[in-house]
Amino acid sequence: MTERRVKPLPFIQTGRGANALVFIHGFLDDGSFWRTTIQALETRNLALVTLDLPGMGEAADDPGPFSLDRIAQAVTSVVDPVNRPTVLVGHSMGAQIAELVAGMRAHQIAGLVLLSPIPLRGMALPQVTATALRSLGGNPGRERERLRSSTHLQVADLAHVAAARATLHPRTVAALFDAWSDGHENGLVPSVIKVPVLIIHGVDDPFVTRDLLSTAILRRFGFARVASISNASHWPHLEQPAATAKAIDGFLAELGW
């Protein structure tokens, strides 16, 4: 049974090009996290769409439930009216959502760009780490302390990330954590996605490591290629927006865009 939404997802579209990029943010972030990378893109003739996922950003009042399937279905309500060849750009948890949406809308999706992707099968984390992540809602001080381990985030970025979490409901945060960490059954088998895939990886990411990419991501796609971003950890689109945009531009050129 399809889970119903209460109201449409908040989204912003700029440009009316022949092709589209739809940007899907990660756990507890929002659509504004893509701003500097979008500004650095050089590819023209694009429609650029950012959105806020259920439970986050302008959709923070969404009552749930927060399963990966429901979130992906919500994103299709934004993708459908775009109605042109589309590349989905997903970060972290957003990469899980992007793969599911691509499976739902195979006729429209021309490629996937996955930044610091959480494996679709989920991640089994140490109990201490899991407890800390589940309890981030409404606790900006704790979030700032955690983010200091990402040495490439600037002061403004740290404030941006912490502010995005400050108003989120603790129960929502815990449910979103459970969704991405538990994963989806589709992640236990090779991906059904047949379009080109680019993985963007921060070289210094302590969370989504190169070993995790090799064992849990690349083996499922087989044909994906990796762009490694120096001086970046888990948020390459915030930490190195110009380098991230350059990697996306190169991928779009390969598609003939």
Secondary structure, 3 states (H helix, E strand, C coil): CCCCCCCCCCEEEECCCCEEEEEECCCCCCHHHHHHHHHHCCCCCEEEEEECCCCCHHHCCCCCCCCHHHHHHHHHHHHHHHCCCEEEEEECHHHHHHHHHHHHCCCCEEEEEEECCCCCCCCCCCHHHHHHHHCCCCCHHHHHHHHCCCCCCCHHHHHHHHHHHHCCCHHHHHHHHHHHHHCCHHHHCCCCCCCCEEEEEECCCCCCCHHHHHHHHHHHHCCCEEEEECCCCCCHHHHCHHHHHHHHHHHHHHCCC
